[in-house]
Amino acid sequence: MGERSQLSMPPELAARARALVAAESTGDVSWTPPPVRDAATVVMVRDDVDGLQVYLQRRVRTMAFAAGMHVFPGGAVEPQDVVAAAALLAGRRDAASWPFASRPNVSPGEDNLVNRVAAVRETFEETSHDLGDPFLLAYIGHWVTPAVEDRRFDTRFYAAVVSGEHHIRENSGESDAERWVRPADALAESAAGRMHMLPPTVATLADFAAAAALGENAEQAIASIATRPIRPLMPSPTADPVDPTGIRWRLVDFRDGEEIASIGGPPAGSESGGIHTSLGDLNE
């Protein structure tokens, strides 16, 4: 993941983090985090004369979640996706050869067919581009919203190569700007405070920037990123008497809570737009 970024957490979310840590340390079960909702997002990648580019949208500032943030197209799983996935699975003779097909329904922290169907539907609704067969999407990442947020999502990240012949355009009303951009340029603008992003977007862009720096084209970059082991990452606070705030933030596996990496500060607070000021080390 290898990119540093800096984001701040609003006071109300910091207070929830302290409450969560206190509840866990005392065994208090009266405080329970909001449930997660399954979601999917798609990194559309293309080859350009200037190098590999990805497609980003800026969410309108009236959105309840990630307002004003630059994001990849995507959204939450809907009941229609469950129905569509079941129908698709029934019509595939080769379904057994695809690992995620054994999980046609929603599986916390795992890739599955329902989320792939949602990824195709959401991308079409938001960009007018049909990605086609959800079986062929590349599964490249997985992030879960911290327990301190009001709105939480268990989000699978997919990727697909888009030909320059396809005209991608925002048409859902959820975004007020869109652009194709080289990953390294997007990261530079994020670091300068000109493009606000949540940590999963920053980490994903860093992966593609690293691939582009190696000279990989869109197809090669997606293939190399998709070959790595993928775990559902969730920022999570834990007690730390050494830290001035009394809290240390780390990335954990959403499924079992195993700590994967320590991060240098709190994740952004999406409910307030996540002003771009300070983020942590996602290097491990």
Order of alpha helices (4+ residues) and beta strands (2+ residues): alpha-beta-beta-beta-beta-alpha-alpha-beta-beta-beta-alpha-alpha-alpha-beta-beta-beta
